[in-house]
Structure formats: C-alpha cells, structure tokens
C-alpha cells in the first residue's frame, strides 16, 4: 500500500543528478505543488523527461508554470521532451549558453519509449523520423528493415522517479484522472523505480470504482496531497 507523505518528505527522496519523469501536458495534469516544492529544494543536475518544458506564465497569471520553474532555476542539466517552443528559457540555456542539453523526440515515439521502459522491452520500432536528424539522436539505436519498410529502433525510457498527478487517489494508490489530465501520467507511472503521485483528493479505498482506475496502486510508492490543480 502506498505511503502518504508530505511534499517536503517527497522532495527529500530525490537526490542531485536523478532522472525524473513528470506527467502533464503544458501544465495540464502536472503535480504543481510537488513541482513547486522541488523548485525550492535546491536539488540540481536533474535529467527531466516530460512532454514539454512548461510555460513562462500560467492560466491565472502564475510565473513559470509547471516544470518551467525547474528550468528557470537551472535545476535541470538534461531535458528529454517532445516540444519546448513555449518556454524561451530552454533556447537561452541550450543554444545560447550551452548549460542545458536538450533531446527532442516525436511525441508518439516518446509515449511508446516510456511504455517500453515500463514493460521491460528492449526498444520501439517506429517509422517516424526515418531519413531525418532523429537517426542521429542518442536515443536512436539504429535502423531495422521489416517486410521491406525501414524503422528506427528507439531506446526504452526509464527513470529513477516519476512524479504524476491524479484527481482522486485512494489510500492504496489507485488513481482516477479527469479527462485529458491522464496524458503522460499513465505510462510514466509504470516506468520508474519510485513513483510519487500528487492527489487533488485522497479518498478511502473503494471510493473509486474499479472500472475508473487508470493507474493501479501497485505502481505507486508514495502519495502527497496536492489540493486543487
């Protein structure tokens, strides 16, 4: 059964240099309070795996929305993402200063690479990126020809920690997401050594109908209470 801990206790689990997956899509479905606590912790040299790099401003005027706080604080040394154009600080740190390594991969490829990491598979074959700079990516393990068609063999993605967020999480760690807040959270919860889930509401076991559980509690190690996000 997952253990309920404070944000401070959760952040203390994450050391310098850790590889961390962050669920969310431009802040939708992100663990905002846990990310905020991490941004104040001083942890550094993170490898961050996420859909994007957040945004410089949030929907109600927040500064550095979502994982953008970690980029702004220069706590990230490597970013693996699908697009970063909404956060100009990524370009500043990577292209102008050379302090941030960025590896971009197609969104669908990333989802399947994480799924492969969670399932213990050796990689993902995809036609996306054949004949492009993706062939030169450190995450591309080469090309394969299957039934006359070329595919890239993309490496599985696995992390030390996954930080996910759900609307309702019961005390056993079972998660229900509302609508599109599920995004990358579901696959990321399968692909890390330690999974920390932030809940808008922590409920008793049985309050989430079994058919509504999208992430099984067997994947979740720790729960933190996040409130509204």
Helices and strands as residue ranges (DSSP letters): E 3-4, H 7-12, E 19-22, H 32-39, E 46-50, E 55-57, E 63-65, H 68-72, E 76-81, H 88-91, I 92-96, E 101-104, H 107-119, E 124-126, G 133-136, E 140-146, E 149-154, E 159-170, E 175-176, G 179-182, H 185-188, E 192-203, G 210-212, G 217-219, E 222-225
